[in-house]
């Protein structure tokens, strides 16, 4: 599979851009487990062109993360074009435009999936970005605004025609947010549209190697992208790759193995962030690392309310001691 001049193997698996999740620490962990393409957290075009610290920090990428895309979002053409030029200076492999975020504070300004209600603006914005940068431009979006306006088929053709190099589709509408099941049938329909020549990347609800294979086999997508299914499970990329290549499932990780991975991720986060931010951000991962353990509720509460890393490491050691045989 190719995105412009980027060449991937058969049925590649990508890490989705996720605000507050796909930071350098988590990207490092996912790369360790074999993810084939990653993206930064999405970056506000307004903040970026004003030199905002948060946006500029998100631009930081290192060679070991490659190939990687920088994702930007916004509701006005000129700031988005300028943001794309700034992102290009940091030498990612591609620029990705977010037309899929369903969060209210993004959508109410017309950005993210809010752009699906103004397709002419979406297309014109994308065209101007494509014309302004030398890097490949890709788009991530949803099926439509709601069940009565699933306009992704028209959008896919128009965006292809003005020069994007790949399209990622999350199988929900904006009104669904993250509720209900992702609908891959429409993603597959777009992939099999004879007019569509660019790669179609499917996203939504992939949480196991078996599901990944089903989406490739049933819908024929060129690649899949995993978001929430990777939180607290960076090893899912290794599991999926192995299953796609061999048809065999890897043995499930033991609790001891998960503890060691969690410790590494926590330490990496501490190395890159102020202590409080590192501890807080790890909480959403901790929930998933040890999901399903018997009689874990009290320990989970302690893990999610600990205010310093020493306590986190102590609790992780306790988990290894108490549940290590599982």
N, C-alpha and C positions, 0 to 999 in steps of 0.2 A: 504494500500500500504506500502511496506517495501523497504528500501534501506539498505541492510545488516541487522544490528541489530536495525536500526531506524524504528519505526513504526508510520505511519500516518493514519489519518482517510480516508474515501472515498473521492476521487477526490480532493487531496490537491492542494493548490495554493502557489507558491514560488515566491520570489523576485529575479530577475536576478542580477548577479554581473555587475555593471556599473561603469566604471571609472569616477570619479568626481561626482557621484550621490549616490551610495550605501555606503556612509560613515556612521559612528556611529549615526549621527543626523538623517539621513533619515531612517536608519534601526530602530531606536527607534520609529519614527512615524509610520512606516509600521507595526511594532510589536504591537503597540497600536491598530491598526485596524485589527489585527488578522491574519497577514501573517503566514504561517505554516512552512516555511523554508527560510533562508536568506543566502546570501554569501557576503563576503567582496568584495571591489573593487579588480580588478586583480592586482597581485603583480609580478614585474619582478624578475625572478630567479637571474639574474646577480646582480641587486641591492641588493637583499636580502642576498646573500652570501658574499657581500662586506660590509654588515652592513649599507647600505644606510638608512638615517633617514626616508625618505618617505616610503620605503617598510616596515621598522620596525613598523612605526606608524599604517600601515594598518593591522598589525597582531593583534592589540589590540581588544579583544572581551570581553564581559561581560556576566555573567550567564543569565541575562534577555533576551539576544538575541538568546539563544539556542532554537532549533538546528540551527547551523550555519556552513557553510563550508568556508574554506580559498581557494581562487582560485589563481593559479600561472600560469605564462606563460614564455616561453623561446624557444630557438632554438637548444640548446645543451644538450645532455643527462646528463652529469655529474653535471653541475650547477642546472639542474631541479631536479635531485635526491637529491642534498644537500639542495635545497630550500624546497623540500617536507619534509625533516627531520626537518628543522628549523620550518616550519609551524606546524608540528605535535607536537612540544614542547609547542605550545600555546593551545593545547587541544581543537581544533575544533571537530565537530562531523565527518567531512570528509574532504578530500583533493580533490579539483576539478582542473582539467587541462583545460586551455583555448586553444582550437584549433579552435576558431571561430571568434576572433577579426579581422575585416576587415581593420583596420586603416593602412595606408601605412607605417608609421614608424615602426610598428610591423611586418607587412607582409614582407617587403623588406629584413628582416633578416631571414625569414623563420619561424617565430613564428606565433602564432594565426592561422588564417585560411590559412596562407602560408604553414602550415604543411600538408594541404590536397594535395599538389603537391608532397609530399614525404611520402607516406603512410608507407613504411617500417620503416623509421625513427620514424614516429608517433607511430607505434605499439611497436617498441623496446623501445622508451623512456617511454611509458606508462607501459610496462612490468617491466622495471627496477624500476620505482616509486612504482608500486604495490608491488614488492618484497622487497622494502626498508623500507616501513612504515607498521605499524600495523593497521592504520585507513583505513576505506573504501576509495577507490579512484573512483571518477566519472569523466566524461568528458563532456564538452560542445563544440559543433561544429556546422557546417553548412551542407548544402546539397552537397556541392562540391565547386570546384574553380569557374566554370562557367557553363553555360547551356549545354555545350558539355562534361562535366566531373562531373556529379552528381554521385559520388562514395560512397555516405554515406551508401548504403546497404552493400557493401563489408566491409567498415570500421566498421560498427556496429557489424558485426559478428566477425571480427578479434579482436576488443577491448573487446568484451564480453569473447572471448575465452582465453584472457590473464589475465582476472580477474577483470575488472572494475565492479562496483556494480550498476551503473545506467548511462544512456546516455541522455543528453539534446541536442535536435536538434532544431536549429533556421532554419525556413523554407525558407531561401534564400541562394543563392550562394555567394561567396566572391565578384564576379564581380558586383552583384546587390547592394552591400553595404546595405543601408536601403531603396532603391528605389523599386517601384513596390509592389506587394502583396506577402506576405509570402505564400508558397505552402505547405499546410498541408497534401496533398494527399500522398506524399512520406513519411512523418513522420508516417502517419497511416499505410502505407504499411509495414514499418519496424516493427511497433508495432505488426502487425498481421502476421509477419513472424514466422512460427512455430519453427524456430531455436532460436529465440530471447526469452530469459527467464528473462533478467534483466528489470527493469522498464525503460520505454521510456517517457521522459518529453518533451512536445511540447512547443515551444517558437516562438513568432512572431505575431504582429498585434492584440493582444487581448486588447481591450479598453473598454469592457462593460461586464456586467454579462451575457447577451444573447450570446455574442460571446464565452465566456468561456464555457458555457453549450454546445454550438454547437460543439466546438472542442472535448470535452469529448464524446459527444453522437455520433458524426459522425466518429471520428478517433480512439476512444478507448484508448487514451493515459492514462498513469497511473497518471500523474500530469501535470499541466501547469505552466509555468514560465512567469512572466510579467516583462517587462523591461520599455521601454519608455512610455507605457500606465500608469505607476504609477507615473511618474515625475509630481510633483505638484498635485498629486491625491492619497495620501497614503490611503485614505478611500476606494479605489477601491477594496481592499482585503475584507473589510467588506461587500461591496455591492455584490461581487461575491459569498462569502461564504453563505450569506443569500439567494441568489437566487438559488444556487445549492441545499441548504438544504430544502427550502420551496416552490420554484417555484414562489415566489413573489419578486417584486422589492421594495427596500427601497425608501422612499421619497428622492428626490434630496436635497442635502445640500443647505441651504440658503447662500447668500453672507456673512451674519453676521457670520455664522458658519465657513465658509472658512477663513474669516479674523482671527478669533480666532485661528484656526489651523495654519495658516501662521505665526502668531505672536509666537506661541509656537515653531514652527520649527526654526524661526529666532533666538529666545532667546537661544534655545539649541545649535545652531550653534555658537553663540557668546560665550557660556560657554565653548566650546571645541576648538575653533580656535582663531587665532588672528583676530582682528576686520575686517580688509580689506578682508581677505580670506572668512570670514563668509558672508559678504555682497555680495561679487562677486558670491559665489557659490549659494546663494539663488535666483539669478536672473533667472536662467533657470526654477526654480520651480514657481516663481511669474508669469511667462508668462502663465503657465498652470492653476494655481489657479483661475485666473479670465478670462480665455479664453471665448470669446463670449459675454462679457458685451457690451451693447450698448454705443456708444460715449466714449469708454475707451482709445482710442489711446493716447491722451495727458497724461493721468494719467499713462498709462503703460510706456511711455517714461521716465517720472519722476521716476517711481519705479525702472526702469532698469538702470538709470544713477545716482541714489542717491549714494553718496560716504560714508555715515555714517549711522549707524543703527537708530539714532534718527530720521533722515529724513524718513527712511523706515517705522518706527512705525507711524510717523505722517501721511504719505500717506495711510497706511493701515487703520488708523482711519477715514480718509477722504473717503475711499472706503466704509467703513461700513456706514458712514453717508449718502453718496449719493446714493448708490445702495443697501442699507440694506434691502429694501422691496422685492428684487428679490431673 
